[in-house]
Amino acid sequence: MKKTPILLVCAAMMLTACSGATATIKDKDKAIMTIGNTTYTKGDEYDLLKISTGTDLTMELVKQAIYRQEVKVTDEMKEKAQQQIDNYKGNMSDFESQIKSLGYTSTKQYMNKVLIPSLQASELTEKYFTDAKKDIQKTYKPSKARIIQCENKATAKKALKALKDGTDPEEVASQYMVDSATYSGKETLITTKKTDISTRMINKLYKTKKAGVIDEIFTNESSGTTYAYVAVLVTNTYKDIKDEVYTTLSSDDDITKACLVYYLKKYNFEVHDQDVFDNLKANNPEYLVSRPDLAKSKD
């Protein structure tokens, strides 16, 4: 697919230059209201809106441009959106008036402007877990394993021997795990988001090439107590665990940002308005993908 650049070009914006440019609008001097001796123009209104919500609205337009490229609106989406509308109407007697108070002229407009883009956002996130699988693997190091949490290394050593002898992990856990253990020999998805097991274990499970007992005892401190762990790798093949990785991580804020950054890079996103550029630089430099040095400087 050809990488079509996504530029910061909003409806009613006219960019005057590519460097240090500031967007403006046509008829900016046209008066829209007068209070006493003070007259406010379209330009005054535009500048106020741009300062208060301009960057957020711009990024919403950018997302919509990405959705058009990556996630087409399907009949299934329309049906889901209509079901949401019907549900709202069934539970809210004043639903129509409420959406009109928000500025939407009809339920159809609300569906097209809010509900369907929300469904597209969800679809895009799911697609990201396929398109950016290398990034996901590198960042989160996912694997599925059976882990047994033991009170100390001595107990873990006995558990490891039982595992190596071929005893089922849950049976081993019933004998050797600590009381109220978080990990009791059941299959569980492991990623770098797990903070109650060691980074060493996460890396070992991710890098091990063959499923089976990991011939090593791991330790990690939890709530002031150091526990010992043994593990059996079930799989770290991404295609086998992708759906579970998606289910587990998709609502994470880091994933939401990383997904947007991935597609901003894909379509060579550029910002040509100085005000919006400065706002993003201060708050979301990672979105300025043409200037990766700015994102790094915030870390």
N, C-alpha and C positions, 0 to 999 in steps of 0.2 A: 504494500500500500504506500502510495506517495505521501510523504510527510508534509501536509499543508500547514503552514505556520498559522498559529492562532495569535492574533495581535489584540492588544487591548483597544478595541474599537467598539464603543457603545453607541446605541441609537442616540442621536442628537449630539454626539461628540464630533468635533472636527479637530484633528491633530495638526498643529502648525509646524512641527518639526520632529525629527527623529531623536534628537538629543536635547534634554532639558525642555521638552515640549510641554505645553499645558493645554488640555482640551477645553474647548469652548462650545457655544451653541449659536445657531442662527438667531437673528432678531434679539440678541441679548439685551438691547436697550429698550425693548418694548415694555411699556408699563403694564403691570398686572393688578396693582392696587395702590391706593393712596390713603394715607392716614394723616390728617392735618396737612402740614406742609411737606410731609415725607412721602416720596414715591418709591415703590419697589418694582424692579424690573424682572424680566425673565432671567437675566444674568444673575441677579441677586439670589433668586430662588435656586437656580442651578448651582451656584457656588456653595450655598448653604447645604443643599442636599449632597453635593459631592464631598464636602468635608465630613458630614455626619455619617453617611451610609454609602458613599461612592465606591469605596474599595470592596465592601461586601457585595454590593449589587453587581459590580463588575465581575467579581469572581463567580457569581451565580451565572452570569451570561457566558463566562468561559466554560463552566461546567456543562451548560446546555449545548455549547458548541461541541464539546467532547462527546456528550451523549448522542448527538446526531451522527457522529462518526462511528462510535463504538457500540451503541445500544439502540437498536431500532425499536420504535413503539409497536408492540404486537397486539393482536386481538385479545390475547390472554391478559396483557397489562390493562387494556381498556376495561375488560370484564372485572378485574380485581378492583380497579379504581371505582367502577360503578357500584360494586358491592360495598365499598367503603362509604360511598355517598348514601346508599340505601340504609346502611347501618346507622350513619349519623342522623339521617332523617327519622329513623325509627326510635332513636333515643333522645333526640333534641327537637322540641316542638318549634323552636325559633331558629333552626339551622340556617334557613335562607337569609334571614335578617342578620345573623351573625357573620356570615361570609361577606355580605354586602357592607357591613360595618368595617370589614378589613380591606375593602376596596375592590372586591370581585363583583362583577356585574351579574354573574349567574353561577349555578352549580357546575355547568359545563366548563366555564372559564377556571373555576377553582380546581376542577379535576385536571385540566390541561396544564395549569400553571404550578400546581402544588402536588397533587397525588401521583400523577404519572411521572414527573421528574423524580419523586421520591422512590418510585419503583425502579426507575432507570438507574438511580444511584446505587440501589441494592444490587442490581444486575451487574453494574460496572465493577463493584467491589468483588463480586464472585468471579467475574471474568479476569480480574487482576490476579487472582490466585493461580490462574493458568498462564496468563501472559508473562507474569513476572515471577515465575516459579524459582528461578535462580536467585533472585533477590530475596524471596521469602526464605529459601533454604539457608542462604548465607546469614541472614539476620536472625532467624528464629531457630535454626538447627533442629527441625522437628523429627521426632521418632516416636514409636509406640513401644512401650516396655512394660514388664511386670517387675515392680520394685517392692522390696521388703524392708521396712524400717525397723531396725533393732536398737536395743537399749545401749549396746556398746560393741566394740570390735570383737570381743571374745564370743559374744552371741552371734554376731554377723558371720564370724568364721565358721561356726557350726551350720548356720543357714546356707552358706556358700557351698560347703561340702555336701549337704543334702541336695542342693540344686544340681551339683555336678554329678551326683549319683543318679539323677533322673527323677527325683521326687517333684510332683507338681508344685508350682510356686505358691498356690493358695494353701496347700497342705503344709508346706514349709512355713508359711507365714503364720498359720494357726498355732504352730509350736514355738516359733522364735521371735515373732514381731513384738514390739513394745505395746503396752496397753494404749488404747486410743490412737493407734498408728494411723497416719494419713495414707501411708502406702502399705497395702496388705496383700500384695501378690496379684491383684487384679490388673487387667490391661488398662493402661492409662497413656494419654498423649503427653509427651514431654517436649517443652520448648524453652527458649531462653526466658520466657515470661514466668517460669516456675522459679520462685525465689527460696523455696524451702528445701531444695536439693542443691548440691554443689555444681558449680560451672564445669568442674572436671568430669562429673558424671554425664552432664548434658553433652559435652563434647565427645566423650567416649562412645555414648550411644549413637550419636549422629555419625561418627567416623567409622565405627565398626562395620566391616563389610559382610559379615555373616551373622545371621540370626542365631541366638543361643545364649547360654550363660556367660556373663561377663566375669572373667576370672580376676576380680578385684573387689576390694572393700572400700567404700567411699564414706566420708564423714562430712557432716554439716551441722552448724549450730542453728537451733530453732528455739526461740523464746528462752534463750539463756542456757539451754541444754544441748550438748553435743550428742547427736545420734549417729549410728553407723547404718549403712545401706548396702544391700546387694541387689543385683539386677539381672533380668533376662531380657535381651533384646528380641522383640517380636518382629519389627520391621522398621527400616528408615527409608524405604523406597517411597519417594514422594507421591507417585501416582496412586499408591495403595492407601495413603492417609490424607490425601489432599482435601477430601470433603470434610473430614474431621478437623483438619487444620483450619479450614475456612470457618466452620461452625464455631470453633473455639476462639479464633482471633479476629473475626470480621468486625466485631463491634468495638475493637480497641481503637482509641484515638490515634495512636501511632500508625496503624494500618490505614485509617481514613486519610491521613495526610500523605502517607507514602503512596497510596493509590493515586491521589490527585497529582502528586509530583511526577509519578511515572508517566502519566498521559500528557502532562504539560511538556515533559521532555520529548515525548514521542512526536508531538505536534509543534515543537520549536516555539513555545510560548514566549512572547516578548512584550514588554511594557513600554509604551511610548508616551506616557503621561507622567510628568515629574511628581505631581502630588500623589498619585496612586502608587508610583514607584517608591516614594519615600515612606508611605504608609506600610507597604508590604515589607520594605527593608527593616522597618522598626518592629513589625509584629509577626510577619511570616516570611522571612528571607528565603526559606526553602522553596517558596513558590517562584522566586526569581531565577528560574532554571538557566537563563542565559548568563547569569552571574553567580556561579557556584561558590565563588570566593566569599560572597556575602553570607551564605548559609554557614560556611565553615567558621567564619569569624565569630558567630554567635555561640558556637559550641564551647 
